[in-house]
Amino acid sequence: MTDPAPPPPPRRAGGVLLAAGILGGVVIGSVLGQPSIGFLAGLGVGLAAVALIWVGERRRR
């Protein structure tokens, strides 16, 4: 008999990092009086974190 195939490794999702970056950016931007700039900065940080996770997942395969 053949051994069953091992299960695939779990995948990581970065959506929570994107959401946290956006929300954190809006909160910090609101405190500083610039919620729009905070949103954009948080979006950039969140997208960078998602990109790092995506690149790391591609290397694992």
N, C-alpha and C positions, 0 to 999 in steps of 0.2 A: 504494500500500500504506500501511497505517497503522503507526505506530510502536507497538511493544509498550509496555504500561503499565510505568512504573518500579516497581521492587520496593518493598514497604512498608518504612518505616524500622524498624530493629531495636527490639524492645521490651526494656525493662529490668525485671529482677525484683528484688524486695527481700527475698526469703526469706533470703538469706545475711546481710543486715543484722539481720534479726529473730533468727536463730540466734546471731549474734555478740553481740548485745545481751544475750540471755538467758545465754549462757555467760559472758560478761564480768561480768555482774551477779552470777552465782553465785560466780565466783572471788573477786571483790572482796568480796562479802558474806561468804564463808567466811573470808577473811583478817580481816575485822572481827567475826567471830562471829555474823553474821546472814545465813545463806544464803537464807532465805525472803524477807527484805526485799530482798536483792540480786537474787533472781530476779524479783520484782515490779518493781523499778526497771529492771532490764535489759529486761524485757518492755515496759515503758512507753517506754523509749528506742528499742527496736527497732520498736515499732509506730509511733512518731512518724516514724522514718526511712522506713518503708514507706509511710506516708501521704504524706510529702513526695514520694517517687518517684511514687506513684500520681497525685497532683495534677499534677506536672510532665509526666507522660505524657498526661494528659487535655488539657493546654494545647497540647501539640505537635500534636494532631490538628486 
